[in-house]
Structures are given as structure tokens and as C-alpha cells.
Amino acid sequence: MMGRRASSVSLFLVILTWAGFGSVELTAQQATLQGIVTDHDTGRTLYQANIFLQSVSDEERIMGTAADGLGFYRIGSIDPGNWVFRVSYVGYSVHLDTLKFTDGENRTLNLTLQRDDTFLDEVVVAVEDGAAWRIEGAQRISSADIRRVPGPASGNLVTYLQTLPGVVASGDRGGQLFVRGGSPSQNMVLVDGAMIYQPSHIVGFFSPFPETLVDGADFYAGGFGPGYSGRLSSVLDIRMRHGNRFSPGGTASISPFAASLFAEGPIKTGHSSWVTSVSHSLIEQSSTYLPIENQPLKFENYFTKASLIRDNTRCSVMLLGTYDRGQMDFELDETVSWRNTVFGSRCMAMPEGSATFLDLNLSYSRFTNRVANIDMLDFNSNISRLNLEFNLRQFLGDIQFDYGVYTRLKSLYYDVGEKFTGIEGDESGMFIIGAHLESTILVGHRLRLQPGIAFSLNPGMFGPGIEPRFRFTWQPFGRESEEITGAVGRYLQPITGVSDMRDASSVFVAWMNSPLSESQSEAIHAMLGWQQNPVEGLTWSAEGYYKQIKNLAIPIWSTIARFTTELGLSNGEVFGSDLRVEYNRGRFYGMISYGFSRTLYSSAQDHFNVWFGEPVQEFHPPHDRRHQINSLFNLDLGSFTAGVRWQLGSGMPFTRPIGFDDILEFRDRLPDVSSDRGTRRVLMDKPFQGRLPTIHRLDITVERAFRLSGSGPEFNLQAGAINVYDQSNIFYYDVFTQRRLNQLSFVPYLTLQMEIP
């Protein structure tokens, strides 16, 4: 039944997609204006910059738009004549000019804006942004958003993501993120177009993406367009900043958790730049002196990027590396480690006078992870991906087309030890070719339709993968401040990341091809939302969503405490809703969000009938957090800034143990039941029928900026605390040893940052 419904949805979307593509009408006699808006010094794109045209002959005729995530803007259907051209962005000088357009002219005009603090109060009257406003389904995240979240990292992307209602974190260790019922291996995280498989550090407040490095990010909790393929759950598309093209500079910071260094400067003044950053953890050493138990946790990362910026071309190469090592359970001598290596090369160009935007991306990513302990346990897994893609954006009249092609070569390997599973390991490869096409069609001034389709082919493995998708935005009252948004689509994932579902602290992932079916894992997304900006500074949004999941590979349920690559298939469904309210006015910022989610899996496994008398079991997986509340407040008091964050999450599922026994081996000899020890087994209730306690925590921070001399470096001193009222929040419950492990207790910290202009 599920497959037939999915096929019906796919057929409907294919028809709708091509119907949209067939509705192109050309408006050759009117002019168009397009370009890219960037920061003058760094070349970073200024997404959400406001672009306006006002007719000189008719002042009531105004046209406008906002720059997208790549800084790209376009205004079509411009009548011939003289127009006043205005570009503005908060904190930058306004660009003002008069332009004359002729019949059918297609003009490219790239702009660089100069930073000017006197324009910080510039009113933004185009499309809103912020935590409560989504643009084409994407949560747009800026470095200013990231910095608002209290934490010892002084602004980190992964910490900000945990304030969003559809995102569930595993805790303050492990760095695992679950988005709207999906597992971490179903998330796609891109860094300048290159994949990174584990984007968080082992200490949950940190990632390789501090606010000093992040230019911006688009986060899709679901319903993403056909330009992203290969994942079932979510997309985080991160754009790293370019270095300053005119003058060198940098920052250095130190706290009990980590030390970091950031530097940038020109290669050739005005044309090219470099930027680099390194971070190293200190918590393993400093926890000895803090009022917490010792933290055997270590992480480090490095990033470097070189950029060439010309009038119509932007090219860059970057290298990112991370290393993490530590113990999830401090009482066990079991060490987990992982490493990311990411290389990317990207060029974006917009030929003069052409209605085409080109994006060429070549990248290589490698991820390795390992678990080892004194019992000679040694799990290893790695995955590599070589990716080449070519994307274009073109316009026919006022209709925008985004399309592209790609090839991907993947190598996957795992070894989980013959001693425990009877399986030494497996190594495999995968070659994928694919393409995507999406159009953006404006129907009047209120409705935007975005039909699209993604196509993929895995020669020798799966049949053709067809993923029709459809998104829309409707302003029912004709006002940009009130929108209805929606999306529906089919999503396929050809690879599987297997982890131990029984162990909420497990961060080891064995990567492999979909092993149990000729079909890929599949999900159908559907969502509908409303967002409104009723008064200046206040924004609220609500969104409901539903997912249907098929052919999801999960480990065979076992009562023996061991990792297994014996897999079974499961189907599932997820439904829920997000509610956000945000206020940003003057010196005060506040955001409150509530997320409700219900994730249900069903799986048929042979031994279920023996244990429970039923061949099929339904259960809520261990990341099914039903209710989640986040609140975030900031107050700017001149040289002082104060921040408060409070979070609450309902308990997640676990499987209740009901007893223990030993399995004795009878194949070689008759055992002596009075003295021989067998394999310890836990007698368990039905899967995940229990719930862990509710967790809640308050974090605070106060910052002060100052200089020791008028022309010297600027310092920022940050004092704060994690878990201010010392709540005992559970990290996970080990059903095999009957032990509870808690997250961090009350931890004060002091961070000092120095910025050299």
C-alpha cells in the first residue's frame, strides 16, 4: 500500500513538473537587471540585500527583490526608460544610481557595498529573515544568528541548530543531530558544496563552523528541492567566508574548552585572498580544575581557503580537516574516534550580458571512524566520495530554471570484528550519475510555484531513481509579510549508515550500500506552513509536516551486547509541527520555539514471533523526542551583551530490561552449568517501550568588548555558565550494565578573544 501511494505521488509530481515547464512565455521587449551583491573587503555574498528600482516618470512604479544565498539578484519585466536604482544592506553604505534601460536589454550589474556602522539602523523592508522566517523552505542562518546562542564557543553553527524546534541533539557528547525523525546518516551537510559526514565535534557545543568563518547557511528540515539528492532527512548548506582582499587581520581566543586562531588577508590586493583557522580542545586538561568529572574528550580542526574574485567570476579552493577522540562512557575503557578530510574547488560565474549563472564544483570527502577497547573490540568504517557537478541558472522571460548534472564515485568499507559477528567486513564501491531540473514560476504577484525533478542512475545496482518534487509560496493577501509555504516530494538514499539503535550514546557508523533490497531507502515528504510579520520586529511561523519512510535498514534486534551488521528492513512514519515566535527590535532579541514530533517504525524480524508472539513490532526509535521547547534572549547594552538560553526536552525511548541470563555453548562439549560462564544476555521487554526522564537546562553568558589603547587590538571577555541550576540531565541509560550516565553538571567558563584589525 505504501509503495502504491508513493508511486501515485511521484506520477502526480512528474505531471505537475512538466506542466510547469511547458508554461514558459517570453517577454522579449522588456529589460532585465541581474548581478551579485558582495562585501567590498571580503567578497562575501550579502544575501537578503535589498534591491529596488523606482521609475523616474512614474514614482509609484516600484520593483524590488532580495539577493539569494549566492548574493544573486534579478529583476525582470522592466519597462524601457530611466529608473532610480537603490541597493541597501544593514551595516553598509547605500548604493544609489540612475539607470537607463532599452527594449529587450539584459544588463548585468555586480555591486560591492562598503561597511559603514552608521547604517546599522537601516530599515530592511524586503523579505524578512531570522529564526521564524523561511525563504523557499530554507532557514537562512547568518553569522549574527549564530553568535546569539550562549556557549563557550562564542558562536557556533551546531549550537544554533540545536535551538531550532525540529532538531534533536544526542546530548553534550557525541555531536549527533536528528532532524524531524531522521537519523544523522540521513542528513546532508555541505561545506562550499563539498560533503562532510560528521559535522559536529565530540563535545556537543563545538563544530568546525564558528561564526567567524561562516558566511551564511541554508537549513532545510525537509522538503528541499531537487538540487539536493542522496539523503532522506535534511540539508545544511554552509557557505564559508572569503578572506579580506585589502588588509590582513585575525582573532585568537581561549577558554577552558578550546583555543582557536583565525587569520585572513590579501594574496593580490583587491583580487584574491586567503583565510585560515585552527582550533584545539582543552577540556581534557582543564576539567581537572573545573567542578565536573574529568572529561577524556579531545577535538581539533583546521580550515584554509584561497579565493579569486573578479567582476563576474568567483573561484575558491578550500581544505577542511577534523579529528575527534574520547569516551562516551567515562567508566568504560572504550575509545571512539573519527576524522573528516574535505577538499573542495568551486567556481561561479555570470557572463556579461548573459541570463545565465554557472556553478562548477569539484570536491573530495573522506570520513573514518573507529571504536576500540581493552577487550580487543575494534570496529572500523570509512567512506569516501569524489563529486563533480555542474549547475546552471537561466531565465526565459520571468521564469527561472535551475538545472545541473553530476557524477559521484563512492568507496565504502567496514570491519566490525569476526570475534563478535562472524563477519570480517565488507568493501564496496558505487558510481552514480544524475541530473536535476527545477523551475520557478510566478503566477501574478502572489503565487510562486517551484516544480522540479531529480534523476539518478547507479549502474549495476538500482534502477533509475526518479524524485519529483514540488514547492510553493503563496501570499494570499498580497503582502510579503504574510506567506503560506508548502512542499511535497520523493527522496531516495542509496547508502546506509548503520549504528546500534539500542545504545543512544553510540556514534560509530558502519557505512554500506543498501544491503537488503534492490530498492533504495525512500521517503515522501509533505509540509505546509504559515509565516507572518504582523508588526515591525515581530515574526511568527507555524509548520506541520509528514514523512513516510520505506526500506530503512536497521540492525536485527538482539539480546546480546554487541554491534551487528545483520540487518532488517523497517518502514515508518513521522508527523509533527514547529511553532516559532521571534522579536528583534533595537537592542533586544528574543525567540521561543516549540516542536512536536512523533516517529514510529515497524519491522518484521523472525525472532519477534518467538519472543513476543507477534512477527511485526512497532516502536518509537531512541531519537523520538515528543516535545521540545527552546527559548533564547539577547540584550545589547553598549559594550556589554547578555544572553540567556533555556531548553526543555521530553524523555526519549529506551528498552526496559527484565532480567539477565547466560547462553551456554553445547556444540563442542557438555558444559558444566555450575562453573562455566556463557555469553551474558539481557532479557528485554518489547523494543523501546520505556521513556527516559525529561531534560531541561539554563545557559547564560555576559560579554564585554574593550580596548587597552585607542589603536590597539579589540578584546572581548565572555563569562558564562552551562546548566546554571545544576540539573541532573540523563545522557543515556545502559541497559546492559544498569547504569545511568548524566550530561554536564554546572560548568562556569571564561573566554577571552582578541581581534587584530
N, C-alpha and C positions, 0 to 999 in steps of 0.2 A: 504493500500500500504506500509506504514511504517513497519507494523508488518511482512509482507511477505519478505521485504528486509532484515530485522533483522534476520529472520529465515534462509534466504539463506546464509547470512554471517556466522551465527552460524554453519550451516551444513558444510560449506566450511572449517571453522577453526577446527571443530572436525575431519574431514578427514585429514587435514594437520597435526594436532597434533599427531594423532595415526600413520600417515605415518612416522613422525619424530621419534616416539618412536620405530617403527619397524625397524629402520635402524642401530641399535646398532651392532657394531663389536668389538670384544675383541682383545686386543693386549697383550697377557699374557706374552710374552717373554721380554718385555721392562719394565724398572723400573719406579716408580713414587715417587715423593717427595712432601710432604704436611706438613702444620703446621700453626701456628698462630704467628703473629709478634705483640709484645706489648712493651709499655714503661716499662723500668725496675722498676721505682719507683712506678708508679700508676697502672700499669697493663692495662692501656687504650690501645685499639687497634690502630695500626698505619696503617690505611687504605691508600692505594696508596704507601706503602713501596715497594721499587724496589727489586726484587729477580732475580738473574742471575746465570746461570750455563754456564761454558765455558769448553769445552773438553780439557784435557791435551794433548792428542795425536793429536788433530786437533783444533788449536786455532781459526779457522774460524767458527767452530760449536758452536753457542751461543744460549741458550734458556733462556727465561725470562717471567716474569709475574708481576703483581702488586697485593698486598693484597686487599681484598674487604672490605666492610663496617664492617665486623666482624673480620677483621685482618687475615682472612683465605687466604692461597695461595695454589696452586697446580700446579706442572709441571709434565706432563706425557710424555710417549714415549721417555724415557731416555735410551740411549744405555748403555750396561754394560761397566764399566771402571772407570777411575779416572776423576773427574770433579772439577774445581775450583768453589766454592760456595761464592757468594757475596750478602749481603743484605745492603741496604742503605736507609736512610730517612733524609730529610732536618732537620738539627739541632741535629743530633745524630751521634755517632761514627759508622763507617762502620764495619760490621761483615764480616770476611774473613776466609775461611776454605777450606780444600780439602776433598772431599767425594768420596768414592768408592762404586759403585753400582754393584749388581749382577743380573743375569737373574731373571725377574719377581719380584724383590724386591719392596715392598711397604713400604717406610720409612716415619715416622712421626718425624718432627724436629721443635719444638717450639722455638722461639727466643725472647729474651728481649734485647732491644737496650738501651744504656746509652746516656742520653742527653749530648751534647757537642757543645757549641756555636761556636767552631772553624770550625764546619761543616755546618754553616748556608749558605754558598755559594755553597754547594754540588749541582751539576747539576742533575736534575731529567730527565732521558732520557726514562722512561717508559711512560705509559699512562698519558696524561695531566689531570689536574683538574682545577677548577676555575669556575667563573660565566658563561663563554661561552662554557664550555665543559661538556657534559653529558655522563655518563657511564651506558650502558644498560638502557637508558631512564631516569636515575636518575640524578638530580642536586646534586652533592656531596658538602656538606657545612661543613666547618671546623670552629673551634673557631677563627682562623686568619681571615677568611672571615667575620665573624660576627663583629669582632672588627673594621673593616674598616669604618663602617657606622657612620657618625656623629650623636650624640644624647646624651641626658642627662643620658642615661642608661649605658654609657661606654661599648657598645657592647651588643646587644640583638637580639636573633634569629628572633623575629617577625618584628623588624625594617629591618633586612636584607631581609626578604622575600618580603617586600614592594618595594625593588629595582628591583625585577625581572619583566620582561615585561608582563607576563600573570596574575599577581596578582593585584587585585584592593582592596584598603582599604576604609572603610566607612568614615574615617577621623581621627582626633586626639582624638576622644571619641568613646567608644563602642567596639573597637578592633575587628570588623568584617572583615574577609578576603573572597573575592570572587575570585575564580580561574577559568579562561577561561570560563566564563559564568555560573559557578555553584554557588549555594548558600552556606553559611557557614555550614549548616546542611548536605551538601553533601561532606564535607571534612573529611578525616580520619587523625587524629593526634594521634600518638603512642609515648609513653614515656617508653623506655626499654620494648616495646611490649605491654604496657597497654594503653587503650584508655583514652584520655582526651577530653571532649566535647567542652569546651571553653578554648582554649589555650592562649588567649590574655587577658590583663588587660583592665580595663575601660579607662585608659589613653593609647592611641594608641602606645606609644613608648616602652611600657613595657610588659613583659610576665614572666612566671616563669623560663625562659630559657636564663639566661645571659651567656656570653661567658666563664665565669669561671666554669660553670657547664657542658656545652655541650661538649661532646667528639667529636661528629660529627652528621650529619643528612643527610638523603636521601630525596629529594623532587621530587615527580612525579607530574607534572602539568596535567598529563593524560597518558593513555597508559601503566598503571602499570600492573605488572604480576599477575598471579593467586594466589600468596601467600597473596595478599590483597583482601578481599572481603567484601561487605556490604556497599560500598559507590560508588557514581556515578562520582565524580568530580576529586579529587586529594588525594594524600597521603603524609604526612610528618612523617617520621620515625626517631625519635630522640633517640640517644644513650647518656645517661648521664655518666659522668666520674666516675671512681673509685677513692677512696681516696689514698693518698700516703701510701705505705706499710712499709716505713722505717723511716720517720720522720714527726712530726706534722708541721702544717703551717696554714696560713689563710690570709684573706684580710677583710678590712672593708672600706666602702665608704659612703659618704654623699653628697647630692646635694639638691637644692630646691625642687626636685621632689620626692626623695625617699632616704631612708637609708637602707643599706644592710650589712650582715655579712656572711662570708664564712669561714669554718674551715674544716680541714681534718687531718688524722693521722692513725697510725697503730693500729690494735687490737692485733694481734700477728705479731711481726716484720717479714716481708718478706712473710707472708702468707695471711694475712687478713687486711682489712682497713675499715675506716668509712669516710663519708663526709656528711656535713650538711650545709644548707644555709637558711637564713631568710631575707625577705625584707618587708619594711613597707613604705607606701606613706607618703609624707609630703606636697604635693601640696595644699591640702585643707587649711593647716595653712600658708604656705609660700606665696600663691597667694595674700594674703593681702598686702604683701610688694613688689610684682612684678608689673610691668607696664601692668597688664592684669586684666580683671574682676575676681572676686572671683570664684574659681573652687571647687564646692561641690562634690569632687570626692575622693574616698578612695579605696586603694587596699592593699593587703598583701598576702604573700605566704611563705610556708616553704617546705623544701625538706631534706630528710635524706636517706642515703643508706649505707648498710653494704655489703662488698664483701669478698668472699673467693676465692683465686686464687692459684691453684695447677698447676702442669706441663701440664696436659691435661684437666683440668676442671676449669670452672669459674662459680661461683654461686653468686647471689646477691639478696637482698630484699630491697625494697625502698618504701617510703611513701611520697606522694606529696599532698599538700593542698593549695587552693587559696580561697580568699574572695574578692569580689568587691561590692561597693555600691556607688551610686551617681545619678546625674540628667543629662540626655541627653540635656534637655532644661532647662536652668538655670532660666527661667521666669515662669516655671510651677512647682507647688508643687507636682511633681510626681517622685518617687524614684524607681530606678531599682537596683536589687542586684542579684548576683549569687555566687555559691560556687562549687568548684571541690574537690572531695576526691578521690585519686587514690592510690591503693596498688598493688604492683607487686612483684612477685618472679620468678626468671629466672635462669636456669642452662644450660650451654653449655659445651659440652664435645666432645672429639675426642679420642676414644680408641686407644691405642698404636698399630701400625701395621694394623689398620683398615682403609678402604677407606670410612669411614662414619663420618659425622659431625652431632651431635644431639643438638637439641634446645627444651627445655621444658619450658613452660610459663604458670603461673597461675596468674590471675590478677582480681581485682575488681575495678570498677569505678562507681562513683555516681556524678550526676550533678543536682543542683537545681537552679531555677531562679524565680524571683518574681518581680511584678510591683505593686505599691500601691500609692494612693494619697488621698487628703482630701475629695474627692467625694466618698469615700468608695470603689473606684476601687481596686480590689485585684485579680491579676492573679497569679496563682501558677502552676508550672510544674516541674517535676523531672523525671530522667531516671537513671536506674542502670543497670550495666552489669557485670556478672560473666563469665569469659572466661578461658577455659583450652585448650591449644593447644600443639601439639607435632609435631615437624618438623625435617626432616632428609635431609641430602645431601649425596648422594652416587655417585660413579663413576663406570661405566662399560667401561673399556678402557679409551678413551679420552672423553667420553660423560658423562656429568654431569646431575644428576637427583635431583631435589628439590621437595619434596613432604611432605604432612603432613595431619593431621586430627585435628578437633577442635569441641568443644561443647560450646554453648553460651546460657546463661539464662538471659533474659532481663525483667525488670519491668518498665512500663511507666505510668505516671499519669499527668493529667492536670485538672485545675479548673479555668475557666475564668468568673465565676460570673453569677448567674441566672438573676440578675438585668438587664444585658445588652444583653444577648444572648438567654436566655431561656434554657440554658444548664448548669447544675451544674458542670459537669466534667465527666471524664471517667478514669478508671483504667484498665490496661490490662497487660498481660504478653506474653512472646514469648520464645520458646525453639527452638534453631537452631543447627543442626549438619551439618558438612561439611568436605570437603577434597579438596586438590588441588594437581596438578602434573604438573611439567614443566621440560623440558629437554633443555640442552644447547649443540648444535651440531656444531662442527667446520667442515666446508667444505673447505678443503685446508687451506691456511694461510690467506685468505681474508674475508671469509664469516662466520658469526656466526648466527645460527638460534635458536630461543627460542620458540618453540610451547608449549602451556600449556592449562590447563583446570581447572576450579574451579566448584565444585558441592556443593549445599546446599539444605537442606530439612527443612521446617517449618511444622511439623506435625499439621494437622487440619486447616492450614491457606492457604498456597500456594502449588502448585505442585512443583515438583523438579526444582531447579534453576540450569541451565547449562550455564556456562560462558566460552566459548572457547576464547583463546587469543593467539596472535602471535606477537613476536618481532624479529627484526633482526638488525645486524650491518654488513656493507659491506665496506671494504677498496678497492675501485676499482683500485687503483694504487699500492696496496701492501704496503702502508705506514701507520703507526699508526697515523700519524699527519693529515690524511685526511680520513674522515668517512662519510658514509651515514647511517642514522638510521631511523627506521620505526616501527610502531606498529599499530595493529588493534585488536579490541576485543569487547566483550559484557560485560556489567556491570549492576548488579542488586542491588537495595536498598529496604529492606523490611520495613523500618520505615520512618516516615515523620516528619520533623521539620517544623512546621507552624509558620510563622511570618507575620506581617502586611506589605504587599508589598507596600501599599500606603505611608508608613512612613519610609523614608530612615534612620531615627535615631533609629528605633525600634531594640532592642536587645533581647526582650522577645521571647522565642521559646516554643511552646507547642508541646511536643513530643508525637507521637501516631503511632499506626500501620497504614499501608497504608489503608485508610478508604473507598475508593470509587470503588475499583475494586478487583477482585480476583487475578489480576496480580500485581507484584511488579513494582516500578518505574524502568525504564530501560534506558540505554544509550549505543550507539555504538560509540566508539572512533576510529578515524583514523588519523595518523600523519606521516609526512615524513620530515626529516631534513638533513642538511649538516653541518659538523663542520670541521674546518681546523686550523692548526697551521703552517702558511706559513714561519715564521721566529721565532727565539728564543724569547720568551716573548710575542709574539702577537698571539692571538686566536680570531677567529670569528665563529659565527654559525647562521644559519637561519633554522626555522622550521615552517611548515604550519600544521594546524590541522582542523579537522571537527568533530562535535558531533551531533548525532541525539538523541533526548530525547523523551520518551514516558511515559504516565501515571504519570505525575508530578502533585501532589496535590497542589493547590493554593487556597487562600480564595476567596469565592464568592464576586464579586465586589459589593460594597455598597456605597451609598452616605452619610451614617450616620457615624459620627466619633466614631467608636467603633471597638474593636477587635472581630473577629468572627471565629468560628471553623466550620461554614458552608463552605464546600469545593467543588471545581470543579476540573475537570481534564484538563490538558493542555499538549500539545505536543510542541516541539521546536527544533530548530537547532542553532548551534554555529559554526562559522568558523572564522579563523584568522591566524595570523602569528606573530612570535617573531624573532627579529634580535638583536644580541649582538656582541659587539666588546670589547675585553679586552686586556690590555697591562700591564704586570707585569715584570719589569726588574730593578734590582738594588734597588734603594731607591724610585722608583716611581711606583705607581699603578693607573691605570685608567680603567673605564668601562662605556660604553654608551650602552643603550638598548632602543629599540623601540618595542612597542606592538600594533598590530591592532586586534580588535575583534568586531564581530557583533553577538549579541544574539537576537533571535526572537522567541516569544512564540505565540501560537494560542490556544484559548479557546472558547468553546461553552457554554454560560450561558443564561438561559431563558429570563432574563430581558434585555439582549443586544438587542434583537429584538424590544422590546418596546421602549428603549431609543434611539437606533441608527438606527433601521430599518434593522439590519443585525444580524443574530443569532450567528455568529462567528466573533470574533475580533482578529486581530493580533497586537501585541505590543512588544516593547522592554522593558524588565524589568528594575527596577530602578538601577541595578548594571551594565548596559550595557555601559561601558566606551569604546568609539570607538578608541581613540588614547591615547597612554601613552608613555612618554619619561622619562627615568631616567639616570642621569649621576653621577658618583662617582669617586673622585680623592683623593689620599693619597700621601703625601711626607714625607719621613723619613729623619730627619736632625740630626741624632745622638740622643741626649737626648730630642729633640723636634720632634713632629709628628703633621702634619697639615692635616685636612680632609675637603672636600667640597662635598656637595650633592645638586643637583638641580633636581627638578621633575616638570613635566607638565602633566596634565590630562584633556582631553576634558570633556565637561559637560555631566552629566548623566541624564536620562529621568525623567520627573515628569508629573503629570496630571494637566492640566490647569483648574482652577475653572472658571466658567462663571456666577455664581450667588449663592444666598442663599435663602432658604425659611424655613418654619416651617411645620412639619407634625402634624395635629391636630387629636386627638383620638375621634371617633364618636361612639364607641361601648357602652359606659356607659350612655352618655348623649349628647345633642346637645351643642357643645362648643360655647362660646362667642368669636367670631373672633376678637373683638375689644380689649379684655383684656387677654384672655387665651394665654398662651405660650405653644407651642408644642415642638416637638423634632427638634432641629436645623439640617438642611440638607444642604449639599453643592451640587449645581448643577454643574456637571463636564462635561468637554469635553470627547472625546474618551480616553481610558486609555493610559497614558504615551506618549502623542504626543508632549510634550514640552521638551526642553533641558535646564538644568541649565548652568550657566557660566563656562568657562574654569578655572581651578585652576592651580597655579604654586607657588613654594616656594624654597627658598635657605636656607640651613642649613650649618653652619661652626663649626669647632672645632679646638683647638690647645692644645696639651698635652705636658707636660714636666715631665720626670722621674728624681728623685733626691733622695739623702740620706743626712740626717743631720749628720751622722757619718759613718765611713767606714764599721762597722759591724752592724749598726742599721737597722731598717726596711726601705724598699724602699717606697717612696711616689710617687704618680702620680697625678699631678694637671692638671685638664682639664677645659679650659674656652671655651665657645661657645655660639651660639645663634641659635634659631629657627626662621624661617621666617625673615631673616635678613632685607629685604627691605619692610617688613610690608605689604605684600599683603593681601587684604581682600578676603580670600577664603571662599566660602559658605560651610557650613556643611550640612544643608538641608533647604528646604522651606516648611513651614507648611501650606498646602492648606486650612486647616480648620480655621486658625486664620490669614492667610495672613501675616505671619511673616517670615523673613529670619534670620537664625542663622549662624554665622560665626565660622570658626575654629580659632585656636590660632593666635593672633597677634604676633608682635615681642617679643621674650622672651629670655633675656640673662640668662646664668646659669654658675655656678662654681661648679665643682665636685672634691672632694678630696678623693683619695683612698690610703690606707696604706696596704702594704703587709708584713706579718711577715714570713720569710723563716723558 
